[in-house]
C-alpha cells in the first residue's frame, strides 16, 4: 500500500462531490456523501490515485 503524501491529499478532490479525500488503506474516501448517501471510494494503484467516477469504471 502506497501512502499518499499530505501535500498531494491537500489538493486532491472527489470528482463527484468536490470534497476533500482521506486515505483509508489502499483507497481514497470522499469526506462528503455521494448521490447514494455513502462516501465514494477510489482505489490507489501503484501509488497513483484512480479518480474516476464510478460509472467510468464499468
matplotlib code that plots the C-alpha trace (Angstrom):
import matplotlib.pyplot as plt

x = [0.0, 1.4, 0.9, -0.3, 1.6, -0.2, 0.7, -1.0, -4.1, -4.4, -5.1, -7.0, -10.8, -13.5, -14.6, -18.3, -18.8, -15.8, -15.0, -11.6, -10.3, -8.8, -6.7, -8.0, -5.7, -5.4, -8.3, -9.1, -12.5, -14.6, -15.4, -18.9, -21.5, -22.1, -25.5, -26.4, -25.7, -22.4, -18.9, -17.3, -14.2, -11.3, -8.5, -4.8, -2.8, 1.0, 0.8, -1.5, -5.0, -7.6, -10.1, -12.7, -16.4, -18.0, -19.8, -16.5, -15.0, -17.7]
y = [0.0, 3.3, 6.3, 9.4, 12.4, 15.0, 17.7, 15.7, 14.9, 18.7, 19.4, 16.3, 16.5, 14.0, 14.3, 13.8, 15.8, 18.2, 17.2, 16.5, 13.0, 10.9, 7.8, 4.5, 1.7, 1.4, 3.7, 7.4, 8.2, 11.3, 13.3, 14.1, 11.5, 10.8, 10.6, 7.4, 8.9, 6.9, 8.2, 7.5, 5.3, 5.5, 2.9, 3.8, 1.5, 1.6, 5.0, 6.5, 7.6, 6.5, 9.4, 8.1, 8.5, 5.1, 4.9, 5.4, 2.2, -0.1]
z = [0.0, -1.0, 1.3, -0.5, 0.7, 2.8, 0.2, -2.6, -0.4, 0.3, -3.4, -4.5, -4.6, -5.2, -8.9, -7.9, -4.7, -4.8, -1.2, 0.2, 0.3, 3.1, 2.7, 4.2, 3.4, -0.4, -1.1, -1.0, 0.5, 0.0, 3.1, 1.8, 0.7, -2.9, -4.7, -2.8, 0.6, 1.1, 0.8, -2.5, -2.7, -5.2, -5.5, -5.4, -7.7, -7.5, -5.7, -8.4, -7.3, -9.8, -9.5, -12.0, -11.5, -10.6, -14.0, -15.8, -14.2, -15.7]

ax = plt.figure().add_subplot(projection="3d")
ax.plot(x, y, z, "-o")
ax.set_aspect("equal")
plt.show()
